[in-house]
C-alpha cells in the first residue's frame, strides 16, 4: 500500500485534527512513523483545517511544547518512533481550509567524528529480506585533502563492545599522520571488517559495522559488505565461458597477418620488392624478407612491416624469457621495502610539483657571525631561566617569516583564475623521519618570539617522529623551510616546491672563509651560510625573488633588526 493510501486510510481519524494535535500527539507520531521508508517524500492534502500549523520533526532531542493552533506560527516537535532507522520531518501548512502535510524520511548522518577538515563515509543499513536488522556501515574516512587510502593501526574497541559518542574506535594511519577515529552514535560494534594492520584501504571502503541493539551483534558474524556490480561480474564467467574464450583467442593468434610464411611476393617471379629503408632495417636485425608479406603498393615491403615483425618477435621472446630473467635476478641480494602512505603521497606530490610548476632558483651567501653571537647570548638567558636552547634554524624561520611580511608577493599561491596572497605567514618546517618526510607548521611565525618558535619546532618534530601529527599540525602552510646544513652538513642544495605554495628555502651549512680585511694585505675569517630559494615563476618573478632574498639576508646578517 502506498504512503498516500496509508494517509487517506486515516482521514476519518484526522477529521478532528485540531483537538488531536492538542491532546493526542503520540497518536499522530505513530501515524507518521509507521511504515515509513527511507528516501521517500510524500505530500497530500489530507483534511480540512482552519489554522496554520508548522510541524517540524527532529530525530534527536525533540521537544513537546505545542500550545494549540490559535495562530499561524505555532509549532510542535515530536520524536520518531524508531530513530535507529530514520528521522522524520513533517510540515503542515494551512491554506484556506486545507491542511497540506509533507512528510520526508531521511537517512541520518551518523558515524565518526574526526579532526578538522576530514570527511566521513558512514552508510545506514536497513532490515532486508535476508533478515539483517538495522545497522550502520562505517567507511574509511578521508582525513586529509590528499588522502586516497589509509591503514588501520589498531582497534581500541573489539567486536561486541558498547560504543558511545566521543569514544575512540580505532587509530587510522593517513598519508601524513596517525589519527584517532571517534564514534558519534551510541551502539555496539558488531563486526570489524578490516583488522589491526590492514593496509591500503580505499577511502569509503567499509571497515566496520555497528548496531543499536546488543542482540543483533550475532547476526553479523558472517557479514560481508555489498558491492555494486558483483552480480554481473559473477554471471560473466559462468555464462558460456569456453566459447567466448575461443572467439577472443582466435583473432589474437591470427592478428599478425603481416608475418606469414609466404614463399613468393610476386605471381610472376621470385623477386621481393622492398624499400631501401626496409632492406637496411631487415639486414640490421637479421630478418629474412621472404618471411614477411608487404603491405605497400603492389605488395612492397615497407619499414612498418619490418617494425611490426620485430615487435611480434619481441613478444614471443618475452613470453619464453622469464626463466632467464628469474635466474639473473636470483643472483642478486636485495630487500623489498614496502611504501609507507606518507612516502607514496610525498612522491606523487613532488612529481606533480616538478612536472607542473616552473621552478627557478636563487642562491645567496649570508654572513652568520652576528647571528651566532646573538644566539649565544639568547641561550645564556634561556639556560638561566630554565628555557630550551634556540637553534640556528629557529632564527632562520623567524627571518624567513619577517621577509615574507616585507615581500608578501612570495607569500602567495597560484590558481588558474588568480594569485592568492595570504595574510598569515605560516611556515612549514621539513622534518625527516623513518616513515618519510613530514612538514609540520609554525603558524603566524612572524608574530611569535624565538623562544615560542623553538618550543613549537621541538614539539612538532617529536610528534612527526612518533607519527602522531594531526591534520591541523601540517595543513595551511604558506612557505616552507628545509634545512640540511645544520643536521647533515650539506653545503648547498635546491629544494622542490611544496604545492600549492610558491616558494621553499633550502638552507645549507655554515662554513668559515677567509675574507679581505680593512687594510691591504689584511685578511680575516667569517662564517657564511648558503641559502637557495626555489620559486614558482608563475607567481614570483625573478626580481621579486631577489628582493625577498635581500630582505632575508638583511635579517640574518643584522639579527637585531628582527626585534624591531
C-alpha positions in Angstrom: 0.0 0.0 0.0 1.4 3.4 -0.9 2.1 6.1 1.6 -0.7 8.2 0.1 -3.1 5.4 0.6 -2.0 4.9 4.2 -2.5 8.6 4.9 -6.0 8.6 3.3 -6.9 5.5 5.3 -6.7 7.5 8.4 -8.7 10.5 7.1 -11.6 9.7 9.3 -9.4 9.8 12.4 -7.9 13.1 11.3 -11.2 14.9 11.0 -10.8 16.3 14.4 -7.1 17.2 13.9 -7.4 20.3 15.9 -8.1 18.5 19.1 -5.9 15.6 18.1 -2.9 17.9 17.8 -3.6 19.3 21.2 -4.3 16.2 23.2 -3.2 13.1 21.2 0.2 14.0 19.9 1.6 10.5 20.4 -1.0 9.0 18.1 0.0 11.4 15.3 3.6 10.5 15.8 2.8 6.8 15.4 0.8 7.5 12.2 3.7 9.4 10.7 6.3 6.9 11.8 4.7 3.6 11.0 5.6 2.0 7.7 7.9 4.9 6.9 10.8 4.1 4.5 14.0 6.0 3.7 14.4 8.4 0.8 10.6 8.8 0.1 8.8 12.1 0.4 5.1 12.4 0.1 2.8 15.4 0.3 -1.0 15.3 0.1 -4.0 17.4 1.2 -5.5 15.2 3.9 -8.0 17.0 5.9 -9.8 20.3 6.4 -8.5 22.7 8.9 -8.8 26.3 9.9 -5.4 27.2 11.3 -1.8 27.4 10.0 0.3 24.6 11.7 4.0 24.2 11.2 5.1 20.8 12.4 8.9 20.1 12.1 10.3 16.8 13.4 13.7 16.3 14.9 15.3 12.9 15.2 17.2 13.7 18.3 16.0 15.6 21.4 12.5 16.6 20.2 10.6 18.9 22.4 6.9 18.7 23.3 6.0 22.4 23.5 2.8 22.5 21.5 0.2 25.1 22.5 -2.6 24.5 20.0 -3.2 26.3 16.7 -4.6 29.7 17.5 -2.1 31.5 15.4 -0.3 30.9 12.1 3.2 30.4 13.7 2.6 27.9 16.5 4.6 24.7 16.2 5.3 21.4 18.0 8.1 18.9 17.8 8.0 15.1 18.0 10.5 12.3 18.1 10.3 9.5 15.6 9.1 6.1 17.0 12.2 4.3 15.8 15.1 6.8 15.5 17.6 4.0 14.8 16.2 3.6 11.3 15.2 7.0 10.2 14.4 10.6 11.1 11.2 12.2 10.0 10.4 15.7 9.1 6.8 16.7 8.5 5.3 20.1 7.8 1.7 21.1 7.9 0.6 24.4 6.4 -3.0 25.6 6.4 -4.1 27.5 3.3 -7.7 28.4 3.4 -9.5 25.3 4.7 -7.0 22.7 3.5 -4.0 21.4 5.6 -1.2 20.2 3.3 1.1 17.8 5.1 4.5 16.9 3.7 6.5 14.0 5.2 10.1 13.2 4.4 12.1 10.4 5.8 15.8 10.7 5.5 18.8 8.6 6.3 20.5 10.1 9.4 24.1 11.3 9.2 25.5 9.1 11.9 29.1 8.0 12.1 32.5 9.0 13.1 33.9 12.3 14.3 37.3 13.3 13.1 39.8 16.1 13.1 39.0 19.4 11.3 38.9 19.0 7.5 38.0 15.4 7.5 35.1 13.7 5.7 33.4 10.5 6.6 31.7 7.7 4.8 29.1 6.0 7.0 26.1 4.3 5.4 22.9 3.4 7.2 21.6 -0.1 6.6 18.0 -1.3 6.9 16.2 -4.5 7.5 16.1 -6.6 4.3 14.7 -9.9 3.1 17.9 -11.5 4.4 16.8 -10.7 7.9 19.6 -8.3 8.8 18.5 -5.8 11.4 19.1 -2.0 11.1 22.9 -1.3 11.1 25.5 1.1 10.0 28.5 0.6 7.7 31.4 2.7 8.8 33.7 3.6 5.9 37.3 4.6 5.7 37.3 8.4 6.1 39.2 11.0 4.2 41.3 12.6 6.8 43.4 14.9 4.6 42.9 16.6 1.2 45.5 14.3 -0.4 44.3 11.0 1.2 43.0 8.3 -1.2 43.7 5.3 1.1 44.6 4.6 4.7 45.8 1.9 7.1 44.3 0.6 10.3 47.0 0.9 13.0 45.0 -0.8 15.7 41.4 -1.1 17.1 40.8 0.2 20.6 37.4 -1.5 20.6 36.7 -5.1 19.9 33.6 -6.8 18.4 30.7 -6.8 20.9 31.9 -3.8 22.8 29.5 -1.0 23.5 30.4 2.4 22.0 29.4 5.8 23.0 29.7 9.2 21.3 33.2 10.6 21.7 34.9 7.2 22.3 37.8 6.3 20.1 37.1 3.3 17.9 40.5 2.9 16.2 43.7 4.6 15.0 43.9 5.3 11.3 47.2 5.8 9.5 46.7 8.5 6.9 49.1 9.7 4.2 50.6 12.2 6.8 49.8 11.1 10.4 48.0 8.6 12.7 44.6 9.9 13.6 42.1 8.7 16.2 38.6 7.9 14.8 35.8 8.6 17.2 32.2 7.4 17.4 29.3 9.8 17.1 26.4 7.4 18.0 25.7 5.0 20.8 25.5 1.4 19.9 27.6 -1.8 19.7 30.5 -2.8 17.4 29.1 -5.8 15.6 31.7 -6.6 13.1 35.3 -5.5 12.3 35.9 -6.0 8.6 39.5 -4.6 8.5 41.6 -5.7 11.5 44.7 -4.3 13.0 47.4 -3.6 10.5 45.1 -3.7 7.4 46.8 -1.8 4.6 45.8 0.3 1.6 42.1 0.6 2.4 40.4 2.9 -0.1 38.6 5.9 1.1 34.9 4.9 1.6 35.6 1.2 1.9 33.6 -0.4 4.7 35.8 -1.2 7.8 33.2 -1.9 10.5 29.5 -2.5 11.3 27.7 -1.0 14.3 24.2 -1.9 15.5 22.0 -0.3 18.2 20.7 -3.5 19.8 23.1 -5.9 21.6 21.1 -8.9 20.5 21.8 -8.0 16.8 25.5 -8.5 17.1 25.4 -12.2 16.4 23.5 -11.7 13.1 26.6 -10.0 11.6 29.1 -12.8 12.3 29.4 -13.7 8.6 28.5 -10.3 7.2 30.2 -9.0 4.1 29.5 -5.5 2.7 27.6 -5.4 -0.6 29.4 -4.2 -3.7 27.6 -2.9 -6.7 28.4 -4.9 -9.8 29.2 -8.1 -8.1 26.2 -10.0 -9.6 27.1 -9.1 -13.2 30.7 -10.0 -12.5 29.7 -13.4 -11.2 27.5 -14.1 -14.1 30.0 -13.1 -16.7 32.4 -16.1 -16.4 29.7 -18.6 -15.8 27.7 -17.9 -19.0 29.3 -20.0 -21.8 32.8 -19.0 -20.9 34.7 -21.5 -23.1 33.1 -20.4 -26.5 33.8 -16.8 -25.7 37.4 -17.5 -24.8 37.9 -19.3 -28.2 36.5 -16.3 -30.0 38.8 -14.0 -28.3 41.9 -16.1 -28.8 41.4 -16.8 -32.5 41.8 -13.2 -33.5 44.8 -12.9 -31.2 46.6 -15.9 -32.9 45.7 -14.6 -36.3 46.2 -10.9 -35.5 49.6 -10.9 -37.2 48.6 -11.1 -40.9 51.8 -9.3 -42.0 54.1 -12.1 -40.7 53.4 -15.1 -42.9 55.3 -18.0 -44.5 54.8 -16.7 -48.0 57.4 -18.0 -50.4 56.7 -15.6 -53.2 55.9 -12.0 -53.2 55.1 -11.8 -56.9 53.0 -14.1 -59.0 55.4 -13.8 -61.9 58.9 -14.2 -60.4 60.7 -14.8 -57.2 61.9 -11.2 -56.7 61.0 -9.5 -53.4 60.0 -5.8 -53.6 61.1 -3.8 -50.6 62.0 -0.2 -49.9 65.7 0.5 -49.3 65.0 1.6 -45.7 63.1 -1.7 -45.1 66.0 -3.7 -46.6 68.5 -1.9 -44.4 66.4 -2.4 -41.3 66.0 -6.1 -42.1 69.8 -6.6 -42.6 70.5 -4.8 -39.3 68.2 -7.2 -37.4 68.9 -10.4 -39.5 65.3 -10.6 -40.7 64.6 -12.7 -43.8 62.4 -10.7 -46.2 60.8 -13.9 -47.6 59.1 -14.4 -44.2 57.3 -11.0 -44.4 54.3 -10.1 -46.5 54.5 -6.5 -47.7 51.6 -4.1 -47.2 52.9 -1.3 -49.5 51.9 -0.7 -53.2 51.9 -4.0 -55.2 53.0 -6.0 -52.1 56.1 -3.9 -51.5 57.7 -4.4 -48.0 58.0 -1.1 -46.2 59.7 -0.1 -43.0 56.4 -0.5 -41.0 56.3 -4.2 -42.0 59.8 -4.8 -40.6 58.9 -3.0 -37.3 55.7 -5.0 -36.9 57.6 -8.2 -37.4 60.3 -7.2 -34.9 57.6 -6.2 -32.4 55.9 -9.6 -32.8 59.1 -11.4 -32.4 59.9 -9.4 -29.3 56.6 -10.5 -27.7 57.4 -14.1 -28.5 60.8 -13.8 -26.9 59.4 -12.1 -23.8 56.9 -15.0 -23.3 59.7 -17.5 -23.3 62.2 -15.4 -21.4 61.0 -15.3 -17.7 63.2 -18.2 -16.8 66.3 -16.3 -17.9 65.3 -13.1 -16.0 64.5 -15.2 -12.9 67.9 -16.8 -13.0 69.6 -13.4 -13.4 67.6 -11.8 -10.5 68.2 -14.8 -8.3 71.9 -13.9 -8.2 71.1 -10.5 -6.7 70.9 -9.9 -3.0 68.2 -7.3 -2.2 65.3 -6.5 0.1 62.0 -5.0 -1.0 60.8 -2.3 1.4 57.0 -1.6 1.2 56.0 2.0 0.6 54.5 3.9 3.5 51.5 6.1 3.0 53.4 9.3 3.6 56.2 8.2 1.2 53.7 7.4 -1.6 51.9 10.7 -1.2 55.1 12.7 -1.0 56.4 11.0 -4.1 53.2 11.8 -6.1 53.1 15.4 -4.9 56.8 16.1 -5.6 56.5 14.5 -9.1 53.4 16.7 -9.7 55.4 19.7 -8.5 58.4 19.2 -10.8 56.1 18.4 -13.8 53.7 21.3 -13.4 55.5 24.1 -11.6 58.1 26.2 -13.5 60.9 26.2 -10.9 63.9 28.6 -10.9 66.5 29.0 -8.2 68.3 31.9 -6.5 71.3 31.4 -4.2 73.0 33.8 -1.9 75.7 33.6 0.8 74.9 35.2 4.2 77.4 36.0 6.9 76.2 34.5 10.2 78.8 35.8 12.6 76.4 38.2 14.3 73.6 35.6 14.2 75.7 33.1 16.1 76.8 35.8 18.6 73.2 36.7 19.3 72.2 33.1 19.6 74.9 32.6 22.2 73.6 35.5 24.2 70.0 34.3 24.0 70.9 30.8 25.0 72.7 32.1 28.1 69.4 33.8 29.1 67.4 30.7 28.2 69.6 28.5 30.4 69.4 31.0 33.3 65.6 31.0 33.2 65.3 27.2 32.6 64.2 27.5 29.0 65.2 25.5 26.0 68.1 26.4 23.7 67.5 28.3 20.5 68.9 26.8 17.3 70.1 28.5 14.1 67.1 27.0 12.3 64.8 28.9 14.7 66.4 32.1 13.8 66.2 31.2 10.1 62.4 30.5 10.4 61.9 33.9 12.1 64.0 35.7 9.4 62.1 34.0 6.6 58.7 34.9 8.2 59.7 38.6 8.5 61.0 38.6 5.0 57.6 37.2 3.8 55.9 40.0 5.7 58.1 42.6 4.0 57.7 41.0 0.5 54.2 39.5 0.6 54.3 38.5 -3.1 56.3 35.5 -2.1 53.6 34.5 0.5 51.2 33.5 -2.3 50.0 30.6 -4.3 48.9 30.1 -7.9 45.4 29.2 -9.1 44.0 29.2 -12.7 42.0 32.3 -12.1 44.0 34.4 -9.7 47.1 34.6 -7.4 46.1 34.2 -3.8 48.2 36.3 -1.4 48.0 35.2 2.2 47.7 37.5 5.2 49.0 34.8 7.6 52.7 33.8 7.5 52.6 30.0 8.3 56.0 28.3 7.9 56.2 24.6 7.2 59.4 23.0 8.6 60.7 19.9 6.8 61.4 17.0 9.3 62.9 13.7 8.2 61.6 10.6 9.9 61.9 6.8 9.5 58.4 6.9 7.9 59.2 9.7 5.4 59.3 13.4 5.1 56.9 15.5 7.3 56.3 19.2 7.1 54.7 20.4 10.4 53.6 24.0 10.5 54.6 27.1 12.7 51.5 29.4 12.4 52.0 33.2 12.4 55.7 32.8 12.7 56.2 36.5 12.0 54.3 37.3 15.2 56.0 34.8 17.6 59.1 35.2 19.6 62.2 33.0 19.1 61.5 31.0 22.3 58.0 30.2 21.3 59.1 29.2 17.8 61.8 27.0 19.3 59.4 25.2 21.6 56.9 24.5 18.8 59.5 23.2 16.4 60.8 20.7 19.0 57.3 19.5 19.9 56.2 19.1 16.3 59.4 17.4 15.3 58.9 14.9 18.1 55.3 14.3 17.1 56.4 13.7 13.5 59.0 11.1 14.6 56.2 9.4 16.6 53.9 9.6 13.6 51.3 11.3 15.8 50.8 14.6 13.8 47.2 15.7 13.4 45.9 17.5 10.2 46.0 20.9 11.9 49.7 20.3 12.6 50.7 20.3 8.9 47.9 21.8 6.8 47.6 25.5 5.9 51.3 26.4 5.3 52.2 29.3 3.0 56.0 28.8 2.8 58.5 26.0 3.6 62.0 26.0 5.1 64.2 22.9 4.6 67.5 22.8 6.5 70.0 20.1 5.6 73.0 22.1 6.6 72.9 22.0 10.4 72.0 18.3 10.9 73.8 16.9 7.8 76.4 19.4 6.8 75.1 19.8 3.3 76.7 22.9 1.8 74.1 23.8 -0.7 71.0 22.2 -2.4 67.9 23.1 -4.3 64.5 22.0 -2.8 61.3 21.1 -4.6 58.4 23.4 -4.0 55.6 22.0 -1.8 52.4 22.8 -3.7 50.2 24.8 -3.5 53.0 27.1 -2.1 55.1 29.1 -4.5 58.4 29.1 -2.6 60.7 27.0 -0.4 64.0 27.9 1.2 66.9 25.4 1.2 69.4 26.1 4.0 73.0 24.8 3.8 75.7 24.6 6.4 77.8 27.5 7.7 81.5 27.4 6.9 84.4 29.6 7.7 86.0 31.5 4.9 88.9 33.9 4.5 87.7 37.4 3.5 89.6 40.6 2.9 90.3 42.8 5.9 90.1 46.6 6.2 93.6 47.2 5.0 95.8 46.0 2.2 97.2 42.5 2.7 94.9 42.0 5.7 92.6 39.1 6.0 90.1 37.8 8.5 87.8 34.8 9.0 84.0 34.9 8.7 81.3 32.2 8.7 79.0 32.1 5.7 75.8 30.1 5.1 74.4 29.4 1.6 70.7 29.5 1.1 68.8 28.8 -2.1 65.2 30.0 -2.8 63.1 27.8 -5.2 60.4 29.9 -6.8 57.3 29.3 -8.8 57.8 31.6 -11.8 54.1 31.9 -12.4 53.8 33.7 -9.0 57.3 35.0 -8.1 59.2 36.9 -10.8 63.0 36.9 -10.7 63.2 40.5 -9.3 60.6 39.7 -6.6 62.5 36.6 -5.5 65.8 38.6 -5.4 64.1 41.2 -3.3 62.9 38.6 -0.8 66.4 37.1 -0.6 67.8 40.6 0.0 65.3 41.1 2.9 66.1 37.6 4.3 69.9 38.3 4.1 69.4 41.6 5.9 67.7 39.9 8.9 70.4 37.2 9.1 73.4 39.5 8.9 71.8 42.0 11.2 69.7 39.8 13.6 69.0 42.7 16.0 66.7 44.1 13.3 64.3 41.2 13.9 63.5 42.7 17.2 62.2 45.9 15.7 
